[in-house]
């Protein structure tokens, strides 16, 4: 099994995906263990002094003015975890929790948190044992870290609360730790706070969304090309020289992908035949511009994610010169903004895909295709309601595009009076990515059927490969009305699992 080694300088997006989704093992680098020990010596020295130090010998948040005596500090650290584990609502997905745990371990291993090496090792042991704390949907405002979600993870480290075992069964954490020979942690000064103060949940969801969107943007280029073919459109608008004079990188990549899919098509260029038109509609002609803008948005989001992956987010932090200083690095604004930006781009990509689908089904705009791509229009409704479903998804995506980061709600007796709502932005982006997948699947379903209805004209080799692959996957072609939901589910899986992109790349080579 692949092993990810965590050092002091952060991790990569591929590391997060390997641990969160593929169950990769985690090991601590020697440099990380040394940095943990060195920082702990600083915290222990400060803890022995009579002067109060935030997070070491004081309360937290609005209660930071109280100095805590040494005999109460273990209780203090235990109490912060218990009291902050106040999440509510449905359980968060296993991959999100694993990303959350791994990214908190990343910051701990930076040597800036003052956590003991044995605590970090126990965090790695939980991941390697496949023990996943029960984390709930609600409880993070995206400031002072993803507090409630991280607290539920820290609670499992202490052997308290519930967790999911490697078999998927939820049981008391104490039982799961005992079964795997893992000793519960007794937290000392600074450690409870250090386990809660991070942007790890929203960052983990950002990294996974970017991975999914990378596949979806390629998929959208493919379905846009298939729709262009089915509508007998022109591929001249995809010429590289046209996109070179408006040099947005994403736009050029999207146009190149569409052109690669359409290479050798016998359907393109017929827009001047029986029903001549000077130009294709915007949803066809401007596909690279819309998908390209989304790609460039992803590039910015990836830059933010990479910076955050290299960061040590905690409050207070242990500095190399021995100071322990308070800060505001836990504020989730940088991550929250790009999470919201991606949701906006996803909504627009879905919107333009739905417009192409609608055009395929409308006999007045489809340039010779039967109404709703039906076998016997009137007796059959064809794909009429598939487009309704797609439209409902697009409407939901537009609601999900309303930014969470534009909101703030005060907490902790006005000590935490401005928050990022980044966790909420991440949660709605996950739903947006799911729905975008379904929207693209409906366009795929309609476009492949429409191409097959163009008798006497041959699609591009890449398009033909898609049609053959999607039919082999259980998505049926033209014919009388049938139960559509299974076909749509099969198309969804075909897109979601990357098989659409794979079918094309087997002909074209790697897409951009």
C-alpha positions in Angstrom: 0.0 0.0 0.0 1.2 3.5 -0.8 2.7 5.4 2.2 2.6 9.1 2.7 5.4 10.5 4.8 4.6 13.7 6.7 7.4 16.1 7.3 7.6 19.7 8.6 7.0 21.6 5.3 3.4 20.6 4.5 1.9 18.1 2.1 0.6 18.0 -1.5 -2.8 17.6 -2.9 -2.0 14.1 -4.1 -1.0 13.2 -0.6 -4.4 14.3 0.6 -6.2 12.4 -2.1 -4.1 9.3 -1.4 -5.0 9.3 2.4 -8.6 10.5 2.1 -9.8 8.4 -0.8 -7.3 5.6 -1.3 -6.6 4.7 2.3 -2.8 5.3 2.0 -0.8 4.7 5.2 0.8 7.7 7.0 4.2 7.9 8.6 6.0 10.7 10.4 9.3 11.8 9.1 12.2 11.9 11.4 12.4 15.7 11.0 8.8 16.0 12.0 9.4 14.0 15.2 12.4 16.2 16.1 10.5 19.4 15.4 7.6 18.2 17.6 9.9 17.4 20.4 11.7 20.8 20.1 8.5 22.8 20.1 7.2 20.8 23.1 10.2 21.7 25.1 9.3 25.4 24.6 5.7 24.8 25.7 6.7 22.8 28.8 9.1 25.6 29.8 6.4 28.2 29.5 3.9 26.0 31.3 6.3 25.9 34.3 6.4 29.7 34.6 3.9 31.7 36.6 3.1 34.1 33.7 -0.1 33.3 31.8 0.3 32.3 28.2 -2.7 32.0 25.9 -3.5 28.3 25.1 -1.0 27.0 27.6 -2.1 28.4 30.9 -5.3 30.3 30.2 -8.9 29.7 29.1 -9.9 30.1 25.5 -11.7 32.6 23.3 -13.7 35.0 25.4 -12.5 33.2 28.5 -8.8 33.8 27.7 -8.4 36.2 30.6 -8.5 33.5 33.3 -5.2 32.0 34.4 -5.4 28.2 34.9 -3.4 26.6 37.7 -1.2 23.6 36.8 -3.4 21.0 38.5 -6.4 22.0 36.3 -4.6 22.1 32.9 -5.2 18.5 31.9 -8.8 19.0 32.7 -8.8 22.2 30.7 -7.5 20.5 27.6 -9.9 17.6 28.0 -12.8 20.0 28.6 -12.2 22.1 25.5 -12.4 19.0 23.3 -15.6 17.7 25.0 -17.4 21.1 25.0 -16.4 21.9 21.4 -17.5 18.5 20.1 -21.0 20.0 19.6 -21.8 19.2 16.0 -25.3 18.4 14.8 -26.9 17.0 11.7 -26.0 14.2 9.3 -22.7 12.5 9.3 -20.0 14.0 7.1 -18.5 11.6 4.5 -15.6 9.3 5.4 -13.2 10.8 2.9 -13.8 14.3 4.3 -13.1 13.2 7.8 -9.9 11.4 6.8 -8.8 14.6 4.9 -9.6 16.6 8.0 -7.5 14.4 10.3 -4.6 14.1 7.9 -4.4 17.9 7.4 -4.5 18.6 11.1 -1.6 16.1 11.4 0.2 18.0 8.7 0.1 21.2 10.8 0.9 19.4 14.0 4.1 18.0 12.3 5.2 21.5 11.3 6.6 21.9 14.8 4.7 25.1 15.3 1.9 23.7 17.6 3.7 22.4 20.6 2.0 19.0 20.5 4.0 16.0 21.8 5.3 13.5 19.2 3.2 10.7 20.8 0.0 12.7 20.1 1.0 13.0 16.4 1.8 9.3 16.2 -1.6 8.5 17.6 -3.2 10.6 15.0 -1.3 8.6 12.3 -2.3 5.4 14.0 -6.0 6.2 13.8 -5.7 6.9 10.1 -3.7 3.7 9.5 -6.3 1.6 11.4 -9.1 3.0 9.3 -10.9 4.5 12.4 -13.0 7.5 11.3 -14.5 9.8 13.9 -18.2 10.6 13.6 -18.3 14.2 12.4 -21.5 16.1 11.9 -22.6 18.6 9.2 -23.0 21.7 11.4 -20.6 23.2 13.9 -18.0 25.2 12.0 -18.1 28.9 11.2 -14.8 28.7 9.4 -12.9 30.7 12.0 -10.8 29.6 14.9 -10.7 26.6 12.7 -13.3 24.0 11.8 -13.9 23.8 15.6 -16.7 21.3 16.1 -15.6 18.9 13.3 -12.0 18.9 14.6 -13.2 18.5 18.1 -15.1 15.3 17.2 -11.8 13.9 15.8 -9.9 14.9 18.9 -12.5 13.2 21.0 -11.7 10.0 19.3 -8.0 10.4 20.1 -9.1 10.6 23.7 -11.0 7.4 23.4 -14.4 9.1 23.7 -17.4 9.5 21.5 -18.3 7.4 18.5 -16.3 6.4 15.4 -16.6 4.3 12.3 -14.4 1.2 12.2 -12.7 -0.1 9.0 -15.8 -2.3 8.5 -18.1 0.7 8.3 -19.8 0.1 11.6 -20.2 2.9 14.1 -19.1 2.0 17.6 -17.7 3.6 20.8 -14.3 5.0 20.0 -12.8 3.3 23.1 -13.7 -0.1 21.8 -12.2 0.6 18.4 -8.9 1.9 19.8 -8.6 -1.1 22.1 -9.1 -3.5 19.2 -6.3 -1.9 17.3 -3.9 -1.6 20.3 -4.1 2.2 20.3 -3.8 4.0 23.7 -6.1 6.9 24.2 -4.3 10.2 24.5 -4.3 12.3 27.7 -3.9 15.8 26.5 -1.5 18.3 28.1 -1.0 22.0 27.9 -1.8 23.5 24.5 -2.6 20.2 22.9 -6.4 20.3 23.0 -6.4 23.8 21.5 -3.8 22.7 18.8 -6.1 19.9 17.6 -9.0 22.2 17.0 -7.6 25.4 15.4 -7.4 24.7 11.7 -8.9 25.2 8.2 -8.5 21.5 7.6 -12.0 20.5 6.8 -12.6 23.2 4.2 -9.2 22.7 2.8 -9.7 19.0 2.4 -13.0 19.5 0.6 -11.3 22.1 -1.7 -8.6 19.7 -2.7 -11.1 16.9 -3.4 -13.4 19.3 -5.3 -10.5 20.4 -7.5 -9.7 16.8 -8.4 -13.3 16.1 -9.3 -13.7 19.3 -11.3 -10.6 18.6 -13.3 -12.4 15.5 -14.7 -15.7 17.3 -15.0 -14.3 20.2 -17.1 -12.8 17.7 -19.5 -16.1 15.9 -19.5 -18.0 19.2 -20.3 -15.6 19.9 -23.2 -16.5 16.4 -24.6 -20.2 16.8 -24.2 -20.1 20.3 -25.7 -18.3 18.8 -28.7 -20.8 16.0 -29.0 -23.7 18.6 -29.0 -22.0 20.7 -31.6 -21.8 17.6 -33.8 -25.4 16.6 -33.2 -26.5 20.2 -34.1 -24.4 20.1 -37.3 -22.5 23.1 -36.0 -19.1 24.4 -37.2 -15.8 23.7 -35.6 -14.2 26.7 -37.2 -14.8 28.7 -34.0 -12.4 26.4 -32.2 -9.4 27.3 -34.4 -6.3 28.0 -32.2 -5.6 31.3 -33.9 -9.0 32.7 -32.7 -8.3 31.8 -29.1 -4.7 33.1 -29.3 -5.9 36.6 -29.7 -7.8 36.4 -26.4 -5.1 34.5 -24.5 -6.9 33.1 -21.4 -5.2 29.8 -20.8 -8.4 27.9 -19.9 -10.2 29.1 -23.0 -7.5 27.8 -25.2 -7.4 24.5 -23.4 -11.2 24.0 -23.7 -11.2 24.9 -27.4 -8.3 22.5 -28.0 -10.1 19.7 -26.2 -13.2 20.2 -28.3 -11.2 20.3 -31.5 -9.5 17.1 -30.6 -12.8 15.4 -30.0 -14.2 16.6 -33.3 -11.2 15.7 -35.4 -12.4 13.7 -38.4 -16.2 14.4 -37.9 -18.6 14.1 -40.8 -21.2 16.1 -39.0 -19.5 19.4 -38.5 -19.8 22.2 -41.1 -23.3 21.3 -42.2 -24.7 24.6 -40.8 -25.0 25.9 -44.3 -27.0 23.0 -45.7 -30.8 22.8 -45.6 -31.3 25.4 -42.9 -28.4 27.8 -43.3 -27.2 29.8 -40.4 -24.3 32.2 -40.2 -23.4 31.3 -36.6 -24.1 28.7 -34.0 -26.0 29.8 -30.8 -23.9 31.1 -27.9 -24.3 27.8 -25.9 -22.4 26.1 -28.7 -20.1 28.8 -30.0 -19.1 30.2 -26.6 -18.5 26.8 -24.9 -14.7 27.3 -24.7 -15.1 30.8 -23.2 -17.4 29.6 -20.4 -15.5 26.4 -19.6 -12.2 28.2 -20.0 -13.2 30.8 -17.4 -14.0 28.0 -15.0 -10.7 26.4 -15.7 -8.9 29.6 -14.9 -10.9 29.9 -11.7 -9.7 26.4 -10.8 -6.1 27.5 -11.4 -6.5 30.3 -8.9 -8.2 28.0 -6.4 -5.4 25.5 -6.8 -2.8 28.2 -6.0 -4.7 29.0 -2.8 -4.9 25.3 -1.9 -1.2 24.8 -2.4 -0.3 27.7 -0.2 -2.7 26.4 2.5 -1.2 22.9 2.2 2.2 24.4 3.0 0.9 26.4 5.9 0.9 25.8 9.7 -2.5 27.0 10.9 -2.8 27.2 14.7 -3.3 29.7 17.5 -1.1 30.4 19.3 2.0 29.2 17.4 5.4 28.2 18.5 8.1 30.2 16.6 11.7 29.1 16.0 13.0 31.8 18.4 11.0 30.3 21.2 8.1 32.7 21.3 4.6 31.5 21.5 2.4 34.1 19.8 -1.3 34.6 19.1 -2.4 35.2 15.6 -5.4 35.1 13.2 -4.1 32.5 10.7 -7.1 30.2 11.4 -9.4 32.6 9.6 -10.8 30.7 6.6 -11.3 33.7 4.2 -8.7 32.7 1.6 -10.1 29.2 1.3 -13.8 30.3 1.6 -13.5 32.7 -1.2 -12.3 30.2 -3.8 -14.8 27.6 -2.6 -17.5 30.0 -3.4 -15.9 31.1 -6.7 -15.8 27.4 -7.8 -19.5 27.0 -7.0 -20.3 30.0 -9.2 -18.2 28.6 -12.1 -19.8 25.1 -11.7 -23.3 26.7 -11.9 -22.5 28.5 -15.1 -20.9 25.4 -16.7 -24.1 23.5 -15.8 -26.3 26.3 -17.2 -24.6 26.3 -20.6 -24.7 22.5 -20.8 -28.5 22.6 -20.1 -29.1 25.1 -22.8 -27.4 22.8 -25.4 -29.5 19.9 -24.2 -32.7 22.0 -24.6 -31.6 22.9 -28.1 -31.1 19.3 -29.0 -34.7 18.5 -28.0 -36.4 21.4 -29.6 -37.4 20.6 -33.2 -37.4 24.3 -34.1 -33.8 24.7 -33.1 -32.2 21.3 -33.6 -31.8 21.4 -37.4 -33.7 18.4 -38.3 -33.8 16.2 -35.2 -37.1 14.7 -34.1 -39.0 16.5 -31.2 -37.4 15.6 -27.9 -35.4 13.0 -29.8 -38.5 10.8 -29.5 -39.0 7.6 -31.6 -42.7 8.5 -32.4 -43.2 12.0 -31.1 -46.6 12.3 -29.5 -46.8 8.6 -28.7 -43.4 8.9 -27.2 -42.1 11.8 -25.1 -38.5 11.0 -25.6 -36.1 12.9 -23.4 -38.5 15.7 -22.5 -38.4 15.0 -18.8 -34.7 14.2 -18.7 -34.3 17.9 -19.5 -36.7 18.8 -16.7 -34.5 16.9 -14.3 -31.4 18.7 -15.7 -33.2 22.0 -15.4 -34.0 21.3 -11.7 -30.4 20.5 -11.1 -29.2 23.7 -12.7 -31.7 25.7 -10.7 -30.3 24.1 -7.5 -26.7 24.9 -8.7 -27.7 28.5 -9.0 -28.9 28.6 -5.4 -25.7 26.9 -4.3 -23.7 29.6 -6.1 -24.8 32.2 -3.6 -21.6 32.8 -1.6 -21.3 31.6 2.0 -18.3 33.8 2.5 -20.2 37.0 2.1 -21.9 36.2 5.4 -20.6 36.4 8.9 -22.2 35.8 12.3 -20.7 36.8 15.6 -19.8 34.2 18.2 -18.0 33.7 21.5 -19.4 36.8 23.2 -18.2 39.0 20.3 -14.6 37.9 20.7 -15.0 36.0 17.4 -17.0 38.7 15.7 -16.1 38.0 12.1 -16.1 34.5 10.6 -15.5 33.1 7.2 -18.2 30.5 6.8 -15.7 28.5 4.8 -16.9 25.1 6.0 -20.4 26.0 4.7 -18.9 27.1 1.4 -17.1 23.7 1.1 -20.2 21.7 2.0 -22.3 23.4 -0.7 -19.5 23.0 -3.3 -19.6 19.3 -2.7 -23.3 19.3 -3.6 -22.6 21.5 -6.6 -19.9 19.1 -7.9 -22.4 16.2 -7.5 -25.1 18.1 -9.4 -22.8 19.3 -12.1 -21.9 15.6 -12.8 -25.5 14.8 -13.3 -26.1 17.8 -15.6 -23.2 16.7 -17.8 -24.5 13.2 -17.8 -27.9 14.3 -19.2 -26.2 16.3 -21.9 -24.1 13.2 -22.7 -27.3 11.1 -22.9 -29.0 13.5 -25.2 -26.0 14.3 -27.5 -25.1 10.6 -28.1 -28.7 9.8 -29.0 -28.9 12.8 -31.3 -25.7 11.8 -33.1 -27.1 8.3 -33.7 -30.2 9.8 -35.2 -28.2 11.6 -37.8 -28.3 8.8 -40.3 -25.9 8.9 -43.2 -23.4 11.1 -41.4 -20.4 9.7 -39.5 -19.3 11.2 -36.2 -15.7 11.8 -35.3 -13.7 8.7 -34.2 -13.6 10.0 -30.6 -17.3 10.6 -30.6 -17.9 7.1 -31.9 -15.7 5.7 -29.1 -17.9 7.5 -26.6 -21.1 6.2 -28.1 -19.8 2.6 -28.0 -18.4 2.9 -24.5 -21.6 4.5 -23.1 -23.8 1.9 -24.7 -21.6 -0.8 -23.3 -22.0 0.8 -19.9 -25.8 0.3 -20.0 -27.0 3.6 -21.4 -29.4 2.7 -24.2 -29.6 4.5 -27.5 -32.6 5.7 -29.6 -35.9 3.8 -29.5 -39.4 3.9 -28.0 -40.0 5.3 -24.5 -38.7 3.3 -21.6 -37.9 3.7 -17.9 -35.3 6.5 -18.2 -34.0 6.7 -14.6 -31.7 3.7 -15.0 -30.2 5.1 -18.2 -29.6 8.4 -16.5 -28.0 6.7 -13.5 -25.7 4.7 -15.8 -24.7 7.9 -17.6 -24.0 9.6 -14.3 -21.7 6.8 -13.2 -20.0 6.9 -16.6 -19.1 10.5 -16.2 -18.5 10.4 -12.4 -16.0 7.5 -12.7 -14.0 9.2 -15.4 -15.0 6.7 -18.1 -16.1 9.4 -20.5 -12.8 11.1 -20.4 -11.0 7.7 -20.7 -13.0 6.8 -23.8 -12.0 10.0 -25.6 -8.4 9.9 -24.5 -8.0 6.4 -25.9 -8.5 8.0 -29.3 -7.2 11.6 -28.9 -4.5 11.2 -26.3 -4.5 13.2 -23.1 -6.8 16.2 -23.0 -5.8 19.5 -21.4 
